[in-house]
Amino acid sequence: MKKFMLAVGLLSIAGTALAAGKPCEELKAEIAAKLDAKSISGYALEIVDKGAAAGGKVVGTCDKGAKVIVYKKG
C-alpha cells in the first residue's frame, strides 16, 4: 500500500510539472474548452505574470511556472 501511495504521489508531481511546461495560449484554450463544455459563460481568462493574479482565481500555470492563467467571472 505504501508503494502505491508513493507512486500516486510521484505521478501527481510529474503531471503538475508537465502541465507547467505548456505554452500559455495552448493551456488557455484547453481551459476555455472545458468551461464551454460545462456551459459556463460570462467569464474571462487572462495570462499574467506569476504573483500578479489579483482579482481572480488562478486556474493554470504555464511557461514553466513563470505565468499563470486567471479566471474572472463577470
N, C-alpha and C positions, 0 to 999 in steps of 0.2 A: 504494500500500500504506500509506503514511503517513496519507493521508486516511481510509482505512478504520479504522486503529487509533485515530485521533483520534475518529472517530465512535463507535466501540465504547466508548471511554473516557468520552466525554461522555454517552452513553446510560446507562452503568452509574452514573454520578454522579447523573443525573437520576432514575433508578429508585430509588436509595437515598434521595434527597430526598423523593420521593413516598411511599415506604413509611414514612418517619419521621413524616409528617404524619397517618397513620391514627390513628383513635381506638384506645385500648389494648384495649378489650373486643373490637372487631372483629378486630384483629390476633391477639389471643389465641385467638379462636375459629377463625381460619384455620390457625394453627399446630397447634392441637389436632386439627383435622380431618385435617391431613397426617400427624400422628403416629398417629392412629387408623387411617387408611388403610394405614399400614405395619404394622399390628397391634402397635404398641408400647403396652405397658400398664405400670402402676405408676409413673407419673410425675406431677409437679405443675408447673403453670405459675403463676408469681407475677408480678404487676405491682409493680415497686418503683421508687423514685427512682433516677435515674442515679447510679452510684457506690456504690450500696448493694447490689450483686449478690453479696455474699459467700456462698459455699456452693453456687453453681450456675453454669450456663453461660448467658450472655446469648444468646438466640435471636431477639430482635427489639427494635426501637426504636420508640417511639410518642410521641404528644403532642408532636410537633415536637422530639424528642430529649430531652425532659425526663424521660421514664421509659423503663425497659427491661423486657422480659419475660424472666424467668429460668426455665430448665428445671432441675428437680431430679429425679433418679431415686431411687425408693425407696418 
